[in-house]
Amino acid sequence: MPTLSLHLPDPLFKKVRAAARRSKQKPSQFARQAIEHELRRIPPAVTLGALAGTASLSPDYDPVAPVIPLEDWGL
């Protein structure tokens, strides 16, 4: 099995170690399960920035203005 080496700040390591003890696991087992859990939460093919540049707003866009101007309602 491949190995991954993590370097954690001392406060984080203490939290991982304490959580591992509570779940009666080794810290490495606990960390592996936490990583697996987080990876399942990420939808396939979606990463930070995957949609960057796919949308642009017009320079006169007003987020407060109604989507359909009031004069177009025909009221």
PDB file with SEQRES, HELIX, SHEET and CRYST1 records, atoms N, CA, C and O in Angstrom:
SEQRES   1 A   75  MET PRO THR LEU SER LEU HIS LEU PRO ASP PRO LEU PHE          
SEQRES   2 A   75  LYS LYS VAL ARG ALA ALA ALA ARG ARG SER LYS GLN LYS          
SEQRES   3 A   75  PRO SER GLN PHE ALA ARG GLN ALA ILE GLU HIS GLU LEU          
SEQRES   4 A   75  ARG ARG ILE PRO PRO ALA VAL THR LEU GLY ALA LEU ALA          
SEQRES   5 A   75  GLY THR ALA SER LEU SER PRO ASP TYR ASP PRO VAL ALA          
SEQRES   6 A   75  PRO VAL ILE PRO LEU GLU ASP TRP GLY LEU                      
HELIX    1 AA1 ASP A   10  ARG A   22  1                                  13    
HELIX    2 AA2 PRO A   27  ARG A   41  1                                  15    
HELIX    3 AA3 LEU A   70  TRP A   73  5                                   4    
CRYST1    1.000    1.000    1.000  90.00  90.00  90.00 P 1           1          
ATOM      1  N   MET A   1       0.851  -1.171   0.000  1.00  0.00           N  
ATOM      2  CA  MET A   1       0.000   0.000   0.000  1.00  0.00           C  
ATOM      3  C   MET A   1       0.901   1.240   0.000  1.00  0.00           C  
ATOM      4  O   MET A   1       1.855   1.302   0.775  1.00  0.00           O  
ATOM      5  N   PRO A   2       0.613   2.226  -0.856  1.00  0.00           N  
ATOM      6  CA  PRO A   2       1.411   3.454  -0.875  1.00  0.00           C  
ATOM      7  C   PRO A   2       1.318   4.194   0.463  1.00  0.00           C  
ATOM      8  O   PRO A   2       0.350   4.049   1.209  1.00  0.00           O  
ATOM      9  N   THR A   3       2.330   4.974   0.734  1.00  0.00           N  
ATOM     10  CA  THR A   3       2.390   5.721   1.993  1.00  0.00           C  
ATOM     11  C   THR A   3       2.346   7.211   1.711  1.00  0.00           C  
ATOM     12  O   THR A   3       2.961   7.697   0.761  1.00  0.00           O  
ATOM     13  N   LEU A   4       1.613   7.927   2.545  1.00  0.00           N  
ATOM     14  CA  LEU A   4       1.541   9.385   2.473  1.00  0.00           C  
ATOM     15  C   LEU A   4       2.048   9.924   3.798  1.00  0.00           C  
ATOM     16  O   LEU A   4       1.617   9.483   4.863  1.00  0.00           O  
ATOM     17  N   SER A   5       2.946  10.860   3.730  1.00  0.00           N  
ATOM     18  CA  SER A   5       3.503  11.459   4.942  1.00  0.00           C  
ATOM     19  C   SER A   5       2.867  12.824   5.154  1.00  0.00           C  
ATOM     20  O   SER A   5       2.872  13.658   4.248  1.00  0.00           O  
ATOM     21  N   LEU A   6       2.319  13.059   6.347  1.00  0.00           N  
ATOM     22  CA  LEU A   6       1.707  14.345   6.681  1.00  0.00           C  
ATOM     23  C   LEU A   6       2.532  15.026   7.759  1.00  0.00           C  
ATOM     24  O   LEU A   6       3.013  14.378   8.688  1.00  0.00           O  
ATOM     25  N   HIS A   7       2.688  16.310   7.633  1.00  0.00           N  
ATOM     26  CA  HIS A   7       3.353  17.102   8.659  1.00  0.00           C  
ATOM     27  C   HIS A   7       2.294  18.033   9.238  1.00  0.00           C  
ATOM     28  O   HIS A   7       1.836  18.958   8.567  1.00  0.00           O  
ATOM     29  N   LEU A   8       1.912  17.787  10.478  1.00  0.00           N  
ATOM     30  CA  LEU A   8       0.843  18.547  11.110  1.00  0.00           C  
ATOM     31  C   LEU A   8       1.402  19.460  12.184  1.00  0.00           C  
ATOM     32  O   LEU A   8       2.364  19.101  12.863  1.00  0.00           O  
ATOM     33  N   PRO A   9       0.814  20.631  12.348  1.00  0.00           N  
ATOM     34  CA  PRO A   9       1.191  21.464  13.483  1.00  0.00           C  
ATOM     35  C   PRO A   9       0.798  20.735  14.778  1.00  0.00           C  
ATOM     36  O   PRO A   9      -0.154  19.955  14.794  1.00  0.00           O  
ATOM     37  N   ASP A  10       1.528  20.993  15.834  1.00  0.00           N  
ATOM     38  CA  ASP A  10       1.312  20.278  17.088  1.00  0.00           C  
ATOM     39  C   ASP A  10      -0.148  20.321  17.580  1.00  0.00           C  
ATOM     40  O   ASP A  10      -0.670  19.284  17.988  1.00  0.00           O  
ATOM     41  N   PRO A  11      -0.825  21.487  17.557  1.00  0.00           N  
ATOM     42  CA  PRO A  11      -2.214  21.500  18.028  1.00  0.00           C  
ATOM     43  C   PRO A  11      -3.140  20.582  17.210  1.00  0.00           C  
ATOM     44  O   PRO A  11      -4.021  19.927  17.768  1.00  0.00           O  
ATOM     45  N   LEU A  12      -2.932  20.541  15.891  1.00  0.00           N  
ATOM     46  CA  LEU A  12      -3.759  19.683  15.051  1.00  0.00           C  
ATOM     47  C   LEU A  12      -3.456  18.214  15.315  1.00  0.00           C  
ATOM     48  O   LEU A  12      -4.369  17.391  15.380  1.00  0.00           O  
ATOM     49  N   PHE A  13      -2.176  17.886  15.466  1.00  0.00           N  
ATOM     50  CA  PHE A  13      -1.820  16.507  15.762  1.00  0.00           C  
ATOM     51  C   PHE A  13      -2.463  16.051  17.070  1.00  0.00           C  
ATOM     52  O   PHE A  13      -2.937  14.919  17.165  1.00  0.00           O  
ATOM     53  N   LYS A  14      -2.482  16.912  18.063  1.00  0.00           N  
ATOM     54  CA  LYS A  14      -3.103  16.543  19.352  1.00  0.00           C  
ATOM     55  C   LYS A  14      -4.593  16.269  19.174  1.00  0.00           C  
ATOM     56  O   LYS A  14      -5.132  15.352  19.793  1.00  0.00           O  
ATOM     57  N   LYS A  15      -5.264  17.058  18.331  1.00  0.00           N  
ATOM     58  CA  LYS A  15      -6.690  16.833  18.071  1.00  0.00           C  
ATOM     59  C   LYS A  15      -6.906  15.510  17.349  1.00  0.00           C  
ATOM     60  O   LYS A  15      -7.830  14.765  17.675  1.00  0.00           O  
ATOM     61  N   VAL A  16      -6.053  15.216  16.365  1.00  0.00           N  
ATOM     62  CA  VAL A  16      -6.165  13.955  15.621  1.00  0.00           C  
ATOM     63  C   VAL A  16      -5.917  12.782  16.561  1.00  0.00           C  
ATOM     64  O   VAL A  16      -6.663  11.803  16.553  1.00  0.00           O  
ATOM     65  N   ARG A  17      -4.875  12.885  17.364  1.00  0.00           N  
ATOM     66  CA  ARG A  17      -4.539  11.806  18.294  1.00  0.00           C  
ATOM     67  C   ARG A  17      -5.671  11.579  19.295  1.00  0.00           C  
ATOM     68  O   ARG A  17      -6.012  10.432  19.584  1.00  0.00           O  
ATOM     69  N   ALA A  18      -6.257  12.649  19.829  1.00  0.00           N  
ATOM     70  CA  ALA A  18      -7.355  12.519  20.788  1.00  0.00           C  
ATOM     71  C   ALA A  18      -8.580  11.894  20.126  1.00  0.00           C  
ATOM     72  O   ALA A  18      -9.227  11.024  20.711  1.00  0.00           O  
ATOM     73  N   ALA A  19      -8.899  12.330  18.918  1.00  0.00           N  
ATOM     74  CA  ALA A  19     -10.055  11.768  18.207  1.00  0.00           C  
ATOM     75  C   ALA A  19      -9.821  10.298  17.883  1.00  0.00           C  
ATOM     76  O   ALA A  19     -10.745   9.487  17.960  1.00  0.00           O  
ATOM     77  N   ALA A  20      -8.589   9.954  17.522  1.00  0.00           N  
ATOM     78  CA  ALA A  20      -8.258   8.554  17.229  1.00  0.00           C  
ATOM     79  C   ALA A  20      -8.414   7.697  18.476  1.00  0.00           C  
ATOM     80  O   ALA A  20      -8.928   6.581  18.407  1.00  0.00           O  
ATOM     81  N   ARG A  21      -7.974   8.215  19.607  1.00  0.00           N  
ATOM     82  CA  ARG A  21      -8.139   7.460  20.862  1.00  0.00           C  
ATOM     83  C   ARG A  21      -9.612   7.220  21.169  1.00  0.00           C  
ATOM     84  O   ARG A  21     -10.009   6.119  21.549  1.00  0.00           O  
ATOM     85  N   ARG A  22     -10.416   8.271  20.997  1.00  0.00           N  
ATOM     86  CA  ARG A  22     -11.857   8.127  21.274  1.00  0.00           C  
ATOM     87  C   ARG A  22     -12.497   7.075  20.379  1.00  0.00           C  
ATOM     88  O   ARG A  22     -13.414   6.371  20.801  1.00  0.00           O  
ATOM     89  N   SER A  23     -12.019   6.967  19.152  1.00  0.00           N  
ATOM     90  CA  SER A  23     -12.590   5.983  18.231  1.00  0.00           C  
ATOM     91  C   SER A  23     -11.817   4.662  18.251  1.00  0.00           C  
ATOM     92  O   SER A  23     -12.074   3.769  17.443  1.00  0.00           O  
ATOM     93  N   LYS A  24     -10.864   4.551  19.189  1.00  0.00           N  
ATOM     94  CA  LYS A  24     -10.071   3.330  19.382  1.00  0.00           C  
ATOM     95  C   LYS A  24      -9.347   2.909  18.109  1.00  0.00           C  
ATOM     96  O   LYS A  24      -9.387   1.747  17.703  1.00  0.00           O  
ATOM     97  N   GLN A  25      -8.686   3.883  17.492  1.00  0.00           N  
ATOM     98  CA  GLN A  25      -7.912   3.651  16.274  1.00  0.00           C  
ATOM     99  C   GLN A  25      -6.525   4.263  16.441  1.00  0.00           C  
ATOM    100  O   GLN A  25      -6.285   5.073  17.336  1.00  0.00           O  
ATOM    101  N   LYS A  26      -5.627   3.855  15.559  1.00  0.00           N  
ATOM    102  CA  LYS A  26      -4.334   4.516  15.477  1.00  0.00           C  
ATOM    103  C   LYS A  26      -4.556   5.852  14.773  1.00  0.00           C  
ATOM    104  O   LYS A  26      -5.482   5.981  13.972  1.00  0.00           O  
ATOM    105  N   PRO A  27      -3.712   6.853  15.066  1.00  0.00           N  
ATOM    106  CA  PRO A  27      -3.876   8.144  14.382  1.00  0.00           C  
ATOM    107  C   PRO A  27      -3.837   8.016  12.856  1.00  0.00           C  
ATOM    108  O   PRO A  27      -4.575   8.721  12.167  1.00  0.00           O  
ATOM    109  N   SER A  28      -2.998   7.139  12.321  1.00  0.00           N  
ATOM    110  CA  SER A  28      -2.927   6.988  10.864  1.00  0.00           C  
ATOM    111  C   SER A  28      -4.223   6.412  10.298  1.00  0.00           C  
ATOM    112  O   SER A  28      -4.664   6.819   9.223  1.00  0.00           O  
ATOM    113  N   GLN A  29      -4.839   5.465  11.019  1.00  0.00           N  
ATOM    114  CA  GLN A  29      -6.120   4.902  10.567  1.00  0.00           C  
ATOM    115  C   GLN A  29      -7.207   5.971  10.603  1.00  0.00           C  
ATOM    116  O   GLN A  29      -8.014   6.087   9.681  1.00  0.00           O  
ATOM    117  N   PHE A  30      -7.213   6.742  11.671  1.00  0.00           N  
ATOM    118  CA  PHE A  30      -8.208   7.802  11.814  1.00  0.00           C  
ATOM    119  C   PHE A  30      -8.056   8.831  10.691  1.00  0.00           C  
ATOM    120  O   PHE A  30      -9.042   9.257  10.091  1.00  0.00           O  
ATOM    121  N   ALA A  31      -6.794   9.228  10.413  1.00  0.00           N  
ATOM    122  CA  ALA A  31      -6.543  10.218   9.361  1.00  0.00           C  
ATOM    123  C   ALA A  31      -6.972   9.680   8.002  1.00  0.00           C  
ATOM    124  O   ALA A  31      -7.559  10.416   7.209  1.00  0.00           O  
ATOM    125  N   ARG A  32      -6.689   8.407   7.719  1.00  0.00           N  
ATOM    126  CA  ARG A  32      -7.095   7.814   6.441  1.00  0.00           C  
ATOM    127  C   ARG A  32      -8.606   7.859   6.285  1.00  0.00           C  
ATOM    128  O   ARG A  32      -9.111   8.219   5.222  1.00  0.00           O  
ATOM    129  N   GLN A  33      -9.333   7.496   7.340  1.00  0.00           N  
ATOM    130  CA  GLN A  33     -10.798   7.523   7.256  1.00  0.00           C  
ATOM    131  C   GLN A  33     -11.323   8.938   7.087  1.00  0.00           C  
ATOM    132  O   GLN A  33     -12.293   9.157   6.363  1.00  0.00           O  
ATOM    133  N   ALA A  34     -10.690   9.900   7.749  1.00  0.00           N  
ATOM    134  CA  ALA A  34     -11.122  11.296   7.613  1.00  0.00           C  
ATOM    135  C   ALA A  34     -10.899  11.785   6.183  1.00  0.00           C  
ATOM    136  O   ALA A  34     -11.753  12.472   5.621  1.00  0.00           O  
ATOM    137  N   ILE A  35      -9.763  11.435   5.597  1.00  0.00           N  
ATOM    138  CA  ILE A  35      -9.478  11.833   4.214  1.00  0.00           C  
ATOM    139  C   ILE A  35     -10.466  11.173   3.260  1.00  0.00           C  
ATOM    140  O   ILE A  35     -10.992  11.830   2.361  1.00  0.00           O  
ATOM    141  N   GLU A  36     -10.726   9.870   3.448  1.00  0.00           N  
ATOM    142  CA  GLU A  36     -11.694   9.168   2.593  1.00  0.00           C  
ATOM    143  C   GLU A  36     -13.071   9.803   2.694  1.00  0.00           C  
ATOM    144  O   GLU A  36     -13.755   9.979   1.686  1.00  0.00           O  
ATOM    145  N   HIS A  37     -13.476  10.144   3.907  1.00  0.00           N  
ATOM    146  CA  HIS A  37     -14.787  10.767   4.128  1.00  0.00           C  
ATOM    147  C   HIS A  37     -14.878  12.102   3.378  1.00  0.00           C  
ATOM    148  O   HIS A  37     -15.875  12.367   2.705  1.00  0.00           O  
ATOM    149  N   GLU A  38     -13.851  12.933   3.491  1.00  0.00           N  
ATOM    150  CA  GLU A  38     -13.869  14.235   2.824  1.00  0.00           C  
ATOM    151  C   GLU A  38     -13.843  14.091   1.308  1.00  0.00           C  
ATOM    152  O   GLU A  38     -14.497  14.864   0.608  1.00  0.00           O  
ATOM    153  N   LEU A  39     -13.108  13.127   0.794  1.00  0.00           N  
ATOM    154  CA  LEU A  39     -13.068  12.939  -0.655  1.00  0.00           C  
ATOM    155  C   LEU A  39     -14.413  12.479  -1.205  1.00  0.00           C  
ATOM    156  O   LEU A  39     -14.753  12.813  -2.340  1.00  0.00           O  
ATOM    157  N   ARG A  40     -15.180  11.726  -0.433  1.00  0.00           N  
ATOM    158  CA  ARG A  40     -16.520  11.312  -0.874  1.00  0.00           C  
ATOM    159  C   ARG A  40     -17.464  12.499  -0.949  1.00  0.00           C  
ATOM    160  O   ARG A  40     -18.443  12.458  -1.695  1.00  0.00           O  
ATOM    161  N   ARG A  41     -17.189  13.558  -0.191  1.00  0.00           N  
ATOM    162  CA  ARG A  41     -18.064  14.737  -0.184  1.00  0.00           C  
ATOM    163  C   ARG A  41     -17.858  15.611  -1.416  1.00  0.00           C  
ATOM    164  O   ARG A  41     -18.733  16.411  -1.748  1.00  0.00           O  
ATOM    165  N   ILE A  42     -16.732  15.481  -2.098  1.00  0.00           N  
ATOM    166  CA  ILE A  42     -16.442  16.311  -3.267  1.00  0.00           C  
ATOM    167  C   ILE A  42     -17.057  15.652  -4.501  1.00  0.00           C  
ATOM    168  O   ILE A  42     -16.717  14.513  -4.823  1.00  0.00           O  
ATOM    169  N   PRO A  43     -17.958  16.351  -5.195  1.00  0.00           N  
ATOM    170  CA  PRO A  43     -18.551  15.769  -6.402  1.00  0.00           C  
ATOM    171  C   PRO A  43     -17.474  15.451  -7.440  1.00  0.00           C  
ATOM    172  O   PRO A  43     -16.463  16.151  -7.503  1.00  0.00           O  
ATOM    173  N   PRO A  44     -17.666  14.417  -8.250  1.00  0.00           N  
ATOM    174  CA  PRO A  44     -16.674  14.058  -9.266  1.00  0.00           C  
ATOM    175  C   PRO A  44     -16.382  15.217 -10.209  1.00  0.00           C  
ATOM    176  O   PRO A  44     -17.283  15.957 -10.604  1.00  0.00           O  
ATOM    177  N   ALA A  45     -15.141  15.359 -10.552  1.00  0.00           N  
ATOM    178  CA  ALA A  45     -14.673  16.359 -11.529  1.00  0.00           C  
ATOM    179  C   ALA A  45     -14.946  17.791 -11.107  1.00  0.00           C  
ATOM    180  O   ALA A  45     -14.918  18.687 -11.950  1.00  0.00           O  
ATOM    181  N   VAL A  46     -15.206  18.033  -9.849  1.00  0.00           N  
ATOM    182  CA  VAL A  46     -15.421  19.403  -9.389  1.00  0.00           C  
ATOM    183  C   VAL A  46     -14.330  19.738  -8.380  1.00  0.00           C  
ATOM    184  O   VAL A  46     -14.246  19.140  -7.308  1.00  0.00           O  
ATOM    185  N   THR A  47     -13.524  20.677  -8.738  1.00  0.00           N  
ATOM    186  CA  THR A  47     -12.483  21.137  -7.838  1.00  0.00           C  
ATOM    187  C   THR A  47     -12.528  22.648  -7.788  1.00  0.00           C  
ATOM    188  O   THR A  47     -13.188  23.290  -8.604  1.00  0.00           O  
ATOM    189  N   LEU A  48     -11.830  23.204  -6.833  1.00  0.00           N  
ATOM    190  CA  LEU A  48     -11.787  24.650  -6.708  1.00  0.00           C  
ATOM    191  C   LEU A  48     -11.280  25.262  -8.001  1.00  0.00           C  
ATOM    192  O   LEU A  48     -10.206  24.905  -8.486  1.00  0.00           O  
ATOM    193  N   GLY A  49     -12.035  26.163  -8.547  1.00  0.00           N  
ATOM    194  CA  GLY A  49     -11.624  26.830  -9.767  1.00  0.00           C  
ATOM    195  C   GLY A  49     -12.010  26.121 -11.046  1.00  0.00           C  
ATOM    196  O   GLY A  49     -11.678  26.603 -12.128  1.00  0.00           O  
ATOM    197  N   ALA A  50     -12.708  24.982 -10.964  1.00  0.00           N  
ATOM    198  CA  ALA A  50     -13.047  24.241 -12.174  1.00  0.00           C  
ATOM    199  C   ALA A  50     -13.927  25.060 -13.114  1.00  0.00           C  
ATOM    200  O   ALA A  50     -13.860  24.894 -14.331  1.00  0.00           O  
ATOM    201  N   LEU A  51     -14.743  25.933 -12.558  1.00  0.00           N  
ATOM    202  CA  LEU A  51     -15.636  26.735 -13.394  1.00  0.00           C  
ATOM    203  C   LEU A  51     -15.135  28.162 -13.583  1.00  0.00           C  
ATOM    204  O   LEU A  51     -15.851  29.008 -14.119  1.00  0.00           O  
ATOM    205  N   ALA A  52     -13.917  28.431 -13.147  1.00  0.00           N  
ATOM    206  CA  ALA A  52     -13.367  29.781 -13.264  1.00  0.00           C  
ATOM    207  C   ALA A  52     -13.364  30.237 -14.711  1.00  0.00           C  
ATOM    208  O   ALA A  52     -12.951  29.503 -15.609  1.00  0.00           O  
ATOM    209  N   GLY A  53     -13.824  31.443 -14.920  1.00  0.00           N  
ATOM    210  CA  GLY A  53     -13.813  32.027 -16.254  1.00  0.00           C  
ATOM    211  C   GLY A  53     -14.970  31.613 -17.135  1.00  0.00           C  
ATOM    212  O   GLY A  53     -15.016  32.009 -18.300  1.00  0.00           O  
ATOM    213  N   THR A  54     -15.910  30.827 -16.624  1.00  0.00           N  
ATOM    214  CA  THR A  54     -17.026  30.386 -17.461  1.00  0.00           C  
ATOM    215  C   THR A  54     -18.182  31.366 -17.454  1.00  0.00           C  
ATOM    216  O   THR A  54     -19.103  31.234 -18.260  1.00  0.00           O  
ATOM    217  N   ALA A  55     -18.156  32.331 -16.578  1.00  0.00           N  
ATOM    218  CA  ALA A  55     -19.230  33.320 -16.521  1.00  0.00           C  
ATOM    219  C   ALA A  55     -18.618  34.701 -16.342  1.00  0.00           C  
ATOM    220  O   ALA A  55     -17.596  34.865 -15.676  1.00  0.00           O  
ATOM    221  N   SER A  56     -19.255  35.675 -16.940  1.00  0.00           N  
ATOM    222  CA  SER A  56     -18.806  37.050 -16.736  1.00  0.00           C  
ATOM    223  C   SER A  56     -20.041  37.939 -16.660  1.00  0.00           C  
ATOM    224  O   SER A  56     -21.053  37.678 -17.311  1.00  0.00           O  
ATOM    225  N   LEU A  57     -19.943  38.971 -15.871  1.00  0.00           N  
ATOM    226  CA  LEU A  57     -21.046  39.904 -15.701  1.00  0.00           C  
ATOM    227  C   LEU A  57     -20.818  41.112 -16.593  1.00  0.00           C  
ATOM    228  O   LEU A  57     -19.685  41.546 -16.802  1.00  0.00           O  
ATOM    229  N   SER A  58     -21.905  41.643 -17.110  1.00  0.00           N  
ATOM    230  CA  SER A  58     -21.786  42.834 -17.936  1.00  0.00           C  
ATOM    231  C   SER A  58     -21.420  44.006 -17.010  1.00  0.00           C  
ATOM    232  O   SER A  58     -21.788  44.006 -15.836  1.00  0.00           O  
ATOM    233  N   PRO A  59     -20.709  44.983 -17.529  1.00  0.00           N  
ATOM    234  CA  PRO A  59     -20.268  46.101 -16.682  1.00  0.00           C  
ATOM    235  C   PRO A  59     -21.424  46.903 -16.094  1.00  0.00           C  
ATOM    236  O   PRO A  59     -21.261  47.543 -15.055  1.00  0.00           O  
ATOM    237  N   ASP A  60     -22.598  46.879 -16.746  1.00  0.00           N  
ATOM    238  CA  ASP A  60     -23.732  47.643 -16.209  1.00  0.00           C  
ATOM    239  C   ASP A  60     -24.673  46.788 -15.363  1.00  0.00           C  
ATOM    240  O   ASP A  60     -25.796  47.206 -15.081  1.00  0.00           O  
ATOM    241  N   TYR A  61     -24.232  45.601 -14.955  1.00  0.00           N  
ATOM    242  CA  TYR A  61     -25.053  44.710 -14.128  1.00  0.00           C  
ATOM    243  C   TYR A  61     -25.335  45.354 -12.777  1.00  0.00           C  
ATOM    244  O   TYR A  61     -24.430  45.858 -12.112  1.00  0.00           O  
ATOM    245  N   ASP A  62     -26.610  45.328 -12.382  1.00  0.00           N  
ATOM    246  CA  ASP A  62     -27.021  45.865 -11.079  1.00  0.00           C  
ATOM    247  C   ASP A  62     -27.709  44.742 -10.317  1.00  0.00           C  
ATOM    248  O   ASP A  62     -28.821  44.360 -10.683  1.00  0.00           O  
ATOM    249  N   PRO A  63     -27.087  44.196  -9.267  1.00  0.00           N  
ATOM    250  CA  PRO A  63     -27.678  43.068  -8.544  1.00  0.00           C  
ATOM    251  C   PRO A  63     -28.976  43.410  -7.820  1.00  0.00           C  
ATOM    252  O   PRO A  63     -29.727  42.512  -7.438  1.00  0.00           O  
ATOM    253  N   VAL A  64     -29.247  44.698  -7.630  1.00  0.00           N  
ATOM    254  CA  VAL A  64     -30.463  45.113  -6.929  1.00  0.00           C  
ATOM    255  C   VAL A  64     -31.628  45.299  -7.895  1.00  0.00           C  
ATOM    256  O   VAL A  64     -32.786  45.207  -7.488  1.00  0.00           O  
ATOM    257  N   ALA A  65     -31.343  45.555  -9.144  1.00  0.00           N  
ATOM    258  CA  ALA A  65     -32.390  45.803 -10.139  1.00  0.00           C  
ATOM    259  C   ALA A  65     -33.199  44.533 -10.385  1.00  0.00           C  
ATOM    260  O   ALA A  65     -32.655  43.431 -10.314  1.00  0.00           O  
ATOM    261  N   PRO A  66     -34.514  44.677 -10.677  1.00  0.00           N  
ATOM    262  CA  PRO A  66     -35.318  43.499 -10.989  1.00  0.00           C  
ATOM    263  C   PRO A  66     -34.826  42.815 -12.265  1.00  0.00           C  
ATOM    264  O   PRO A  66     -34.303  43.468 -13.169  1.00  0.00           O  
ATOM    265  N   VAL A  67     -34.997  41.515 -12.327  1.00  0.00           N  
ATOM    266  CA  VAL A  67     -34.549  40.764 -13.499  1.00  0.00           C  
ATOM    267  C   VAL A  67     -35.330  41.196 -14.732  1.00  0.00           C  
ATOM    268  O   VAL A  67     -34.757  41.389 -15.804  1.00  0.00           O  
ATOM    269  N   ILE A  68     -36.637  41.346 -14.571  1.00  0.00           N  
ATOM    270  CA  ILE A  68     -37.486  41.833 -15.662  1.00  0.00           C  
ATOM    271  C   ILE A  68     -37.871  43.255 -15.316  1.00  0.00           C  
ATOM    272  O   ILE A  68     -38.500  43.482 -14.283  1.00  0.00           O  
ATOM    273  N   PRO A  69     -37.511  44.229 -16.154  1.00  0.00           N  
ATOM    274  CA  PRO A  69     -37.860  45.627 -15.848  1.00  0.00           C  
ATOM    275  C   PRO A  69     -39.365  45.791 -15.649  1.00  0.00           C  
ATOM    276  O   PRO A  69     -40.159  45.119 -16.307  1.00  0.00           O  
ATOM    277  N   LEU A  70     -39.752  46.679 -14.748  1.00  0.00           N  
ATOM    278  CA  LEU A  70     -41.165  46.869 -14.430  1.00  0.00           C  
ATOM    279  C   LEU A  70     -42.002  47.251 -15.647  1.00  0.00           C  
ATOM    280  O   LEU A  70     -43.160  46.847 -15.757  1.00  0.00           O  
ATOM    281  N   GLU A  71     -41.418  48.033 -16.567  1.00  0.00           N  
ATOM    282  CA  GLU A  71     -42.191  48.448 -17.767  1.00  0.00           C  
ATOM    283  C   GLU A  71     -42.503  47.264 -18.693  1.00  0.00           C  
ATOM    284  O   GLU A  71     -43.406  47.368 -19.523  1.00  0.00           O  
ATOM    285  N   ASP A  72     -41.790  46.158 -18.574  1.00  0.00           N  
ATOM    286  CA  ASP A  72     -42.042  44.991 -19.409  1.00  0.00           C  
ATOM    287  C   ASP A  72     -43.130  44.085 -18.841  1.00  0.00           C  
ATOM    288  O   ASP A  72     -43.498  43.107 -19.493  1.00  0.00           O  
ATOM    289  N   TRP A  73     -43.649  44.368 -17.675  1.00  0.00           N  
ATOM    290  CA  TRP A  73     -44.679  43.539 -17.067  1.00  0.00           C  
ATOM    291  C   TRP A  73     -46.050  43.778 -17.689  1.00  0.00           C  
ATOM    292  O   TRP A  73     -46.939  42.935 -17.573  1.00  0.00           O  
ATOM    293  N   GLY A  74     -46.224  44.913 -18.343  1.00  0.00           N  
ATOM    294  CA  GLY A  74     -47.508  45.207 -18.989  1.00  0.00           C  
ATOM    295  C   GLY A  74     -48.606  45.503 -17.978  1.00  0.00           C  
ATOM    296  O   GLY A  74     -49.778  45.234 -18.240  1.00  0.00           O  
ATOM    297  N   LEU A  75     -48.249  46.037 -16.860  1.00  0.00           N  
ATOM    298  CA  LEU A  75     -49.260  46.342 -15.831  1.00  0.00           C  
ATOM    299  C   LEU A  75     -49.782  47.734 -15.956  1.00  0.00           C  
ATOM    300  O   LEU A  75     -50.635  48.147 -15.171  1.00  0.00           O  
TER     301      LEU A  75                                                      
END                                                                             
